[in-house]
Amino acid sequence: MTDDLPESVKKCLDILDENVEILANIELDLEDEKEDELTSNLELHQLFDMTEDVAESAKLKRAEANYARRLTEDSL
């Protein structure tokens, strides 16, 4: 039994070493993702205005698509 103990400890240390490397790689990946995050310097009212602009743009695109669909249906 005592002969198996050093071998078991060595296996446990090997497993720990592997897990430390995996965790270090995960930490590096998370740091890279943090760098990709956008930070806004806009005020709340500016964000609200941008949201309204996007909504209006989407409405215009939908209206254009509906108009084009109606023209196509009328020509058939």
N, C-alpha and C positions, 0 to 999 in steps of 0.2 A: 504494500500500500504506500509506503513512504517513497518507493522508487517512482511511483506514478505521479506524486505531487509536483516535482519540478517540471515534468512534462506538461501537466495540466496547467500550471502557472504560465509556462511558456506559451501554450495555446491561447490562454486568456489574454496575455499581453499582445500576442499577434492580432487577435480579434480587436482589441482596444486600439491598436495602431491603425488598423484598417478603418475603423469607425471615426477616428480622429481625422484622417485624411478626407473621408466623405463629408464630415461636418465642416471642415475647412473649405472644401469646394462649394458647399451649399452657401456658406457665409460669403464667399467671393461672388457667387451668383446674385445673392441678395443685394450686395453693395452695388453691383452693376445695374440692377433694376432701379435702385434709388437714384442713380445718376440720370436715368431715363425719365424720371418723373418731371412733369411740367409744374412750374410754380408761376402763379399769375400775379402780376403787379397791378391788375385792374381793380378799380373800385367796384362796389356792388352795383351801382347804377349803370356802369359800363357793361358789366356782365349781363344785366337785365336787358340793356339795349341790344347787345349781341344776340341774346336769346330771341328777342322779338324779330330781329333781322333774319335769323335762320328760319323761324317759323313762317315769316312772310315769303321767303325764298322758296320754301317747300310748297306753300300754297300756290305760288306762281308756276312752279314746275308741274304741279298736279293739274292746274287749270290749262296749261299748255298741252299736256298729254291728253286731257279730256277733249280739248278743242281739236287736236289732231285726230283723235279717235272718231269724233263726230264727222269731221271732213271725210275721213276714209269711209265711214258707214254711208254717208250721203252719196258718195261717188259710186257706190256699188249698186 
